[in-house]
Amino acid sequence: MNGFLLARPDAVLRTSGARATYSDPRTAIEALRQTPAPKLIVGALPFDPREVAALWQPESVLHTAGPWRPAALPELPGVRVVAEIPSAAEHVARVTKLVEQLGDPTNELRKVVAARSLVLEADAPLDLDVLAAHLLTRHPNASVYAVDLSAAGRHGETLIGATPEVLVARHGDRVSLHPLAGTLARRADPAEDAAQARELLSSSKNHDEHAFVIDWIRQQLTPVCAELHIPDAPELLSTEQVWHLATPIHGVLRDPSTTALDLALLLHPTPAVNGTPFAAALDAITTDEPWRGFYGGAVGWCGDDGDGEWVVAIRGGELSADRRVLRASAGGGIVAASDPLAELAETTTKLRTLLGALRCELPND
């Protein structure tokens, strides 16, 4: 199948078919530098960079300017939660243990992103276009993605979601990204919602969590950028469910041969989905947490001119080949000042991006 959709607010990219596949991103980069080169490579990177990617050269490409406007919005079949991995109590216990570790001055860990998943079962196969359209309608400012994972050996499975976070974009020698870290839930009452926003802006815990991400990005991009512009303080970004701390970053490449895929590999996974220090956080996640697969990975494209866009694969899930079972995942950054129960609530709020599009209720709602 090898279908790909990335609907960003300013452009939509759809592809179908595959002329060549690449399980190793470095092989894809080499292909882009050959003559003749693929005009375009699309796909997804897994959360763990040591695992197999799902990248390919598409047979047909449709790239249009402006937002996607679905022609129709048919109803989706009923969906229900059939499992929690881990359970809410187990997630709280794990976060409690992490907080203890992070508060130990002899431990090198400073931040770890802890995630949990819900397994959803649909009454009938889910139509990918319809689900993507529902996500877009509810989240018009997000980047809606749907990526066939066949190129990673997971034939017929699909990664789908609506992410608010741009990992990196490259156009000519210009680089831009918009990392998010630090979160509080939105409130229905406008006054309470405004108070939440103010609380997030003044929260030292959330600013510390955000600073780990910005420091990592500065460290990674400084060697490849002749200019790098990072604001001194983050700003607020809102989705339907949450407030985020966000920092718009812009740079100018030293070497124009550095591609968007090179940059994605350089930055991914950031401390916003992994933690810090990089290796220790990755080891803590892969040792103690169920397999993430492509949750927390990256979705995007890179052209033969090096331009491209990559978004962080959050606020979504992985759909089975029969399109009846969906594993939805969400995480939160844990630091020494984290409250385990608040962290559980944060993952629940983030899971509602996908659950809301499916009109699926959480068991305890």
Buried (B, 14 or more C-beta within 10 A) or exposed (E): BBBBBBBBBEBBBBBBBBEBBBBEBEBBBEBBEEEEBBEBBBBBBBBBBEBBBBBBBBEEBEEEEEBBEBEEEEEBBEBEBEEBBBEBEEBBEBBBBBBEBBEEEEEEBBBBBBBBBBBBBBEEEBBBBBBBBBBBBBBBBBBBBBBBBBBBEBEEBBBBBBBBBBBBBBEEBEBBBBBBBBBBBBBEEEEEBEEBBEEBBEBEBBBBBBBBBBEBBEEBBEEBBEEBEBEEEBEBBBBBBBBBBBBBBBBBBBEEEBBBBBBBBBBBBBBBBBBBBBEBBBBBBBEEBBEBBBBBBBBBBBBBBBBBBBBBBBBBBBBBBEBBBBBBBBBBBBBBBBBBEBBBBBBBBBBBBBBBBBEBEEEEE
